[in-house]
């Protein structure tokens, strides 16, 4: 079956696009305009055969983008697309609020500055300003890491509600990356209590030998941690004295980002 695209409202052949994906999105767009629809209604309005519509709707249900009303067998969209849109807005707003502050921290410290969020129990790096020094931390935007062995992760999970934290600590994202990684639940809870008391978190070669980081949480207007900011670099430059200095800077930076988010009504 040839791949297709939409041209002037009609589905036409195009070799480089996925016809099934296009049809799936057309169904999503149609469902967004109605409370519920049957397979027949979708088929008639989009001019697709019934079997294709049924298969695509079943796929959307399996992926939790759509649901089926058990009483009348009609289909409707779930909140998943809204949730994706909300997360996208969060990322864009957070990056915008953090960019200038990250640039200032980079100029002050000459070290790598990172911005991250928590997603499905993992730390995701969403923005970084890399140090120009020869020895530096080298992680790409989009990298996912376990939360227990990074300062960003500790800052992100330290303020989680008790139930969420318990589930996370018992989950598969807690990993041992170096001999210094903290994986014992009791010790990790004590570490997180220290993070809450101090207002910042430290990773001392717990993710990678020879690398140290210091992080602070970023808060949204709903009084929940929405991200974390870090300064990272080689241990030979991150002495205890420097870590204390960087801790003050990263806490100040995170507080400024928090104020920016609140000013933006996020």
Steps between C-alpha positions, in 0.01 A plus 500: 500500500657836399571759764268799495470864589225761515479742207213751482308290750550175310728205569748457214813291444835624627805271522664654806206519743314237701141461389400312814639772724322770300171311525551453873546872550196577282296276731641679806410838349148380420446354849614830653194664340249252643417359841480144367490334157431154362721315253236559232489875565878531482509288184233709328645838593858416402423275205701210643392137494354356819775246563774766482309730734439218747869401495620857549251567780604178673863616477411840649319324786800271561726807519250678730434784254138389468247310709188301418170548678397147609129584487479616137841391359574854382845658518626817663838662563667462838694773682836366377542759224417775749764359736758497220414858412527601863844339532614677184382831645685423824825436312470815289410717800775351717766545233395859438506577872843340545702604195636837616579370849682198358707729279597714801597192701711377211686832488556502878615140541638403156345158567219305332149615596211254468122521519294184554156364581370174645309272263381148581750473783798613292695823467480655152750768400302764307757778465870550562771758455827317461824605663769613258774351717683190371382282790122510532186296549371377163132401488257577219160665531240224513720267705308299762671407827401330827403752769690347791851557365468855365469824693225606259308183579534546875379860473204385289384213723580634848168684524275234346191396699569201725310250287665607174845492657440152640394369158802662335750362751355152448502536121735400222648849445719476813838385368862465607726687255823520703629363830375822664139479375243484780250221437410397855151638571577603859820684406332664202213625717755651741675666205171647378421629849834683488407646160175636645687649797783658301296604197743342254636159397851377424617213281856409592607255229176304547410502131843516341847465647679834506183710465325707767177698478295725724128566437199684637127450439284736295146552627181575307213717616318187620773444764634190324853446371484535120870484417853525631811701417857375531864600473722208397866437438808290577574413862846655482336843460204425729673519837290518816556875505382536139197279563387729783541802272318329213223388737426864585502593132280213385246560779484869407463408133222250569319758714519754217361248252221423748414870517499519120259207482267653757511835319400310185209352700632148455 
